[in-house]
């Protein structure tokens, strides 16, 4: 005979446990915001301008040349010279998207394994399923029913959000 399936703990209590654990760690959503701030300041350094120029965006390099020419080194000046001579060939294809350019659903999906680990650690008698982790994530990140359904569809590979009917 099968053992009875354990009952799930109170969802609000589990959400509080997960929220406390995520508050003590550097979450993916916080990392997304930090990257956004860092990238805007990184463009004003020589390395940032060179990194932006390699795929073909010379605007940060031009800004440095115009406003802070003293920070440009030999590599940056060589890139500018190659562009002026028409010899520059940028990297082909789309660059890898930064975390801050990704959707909220993408970042939330990156948090799910962490949420499952926290649930496993605090509730070892209950299987930490993906469904339970999604329910807890919906409470922790204040997702309404529609956003939770959109997130589930995102995880299934359907990226078109559902819209409410009038």
Buried (B, 14 or more C-beta within 10 A) or exposed (E): EEEEEEEBBEEEEBBBBBBEBBEEEEBBBEBBEEBEEBBEEBBBBBEBBBBBBEEEBBEBBBEBBEEEEEEBEEEBEEBBEEBEEEEBEEEEEEEEEEBBEBEBBBBBBBBBEBBBBBBEEBBEEBEBEEEBBBBBBBBBBEBEEEBBBBBBBBBEEEEEBEEEEE
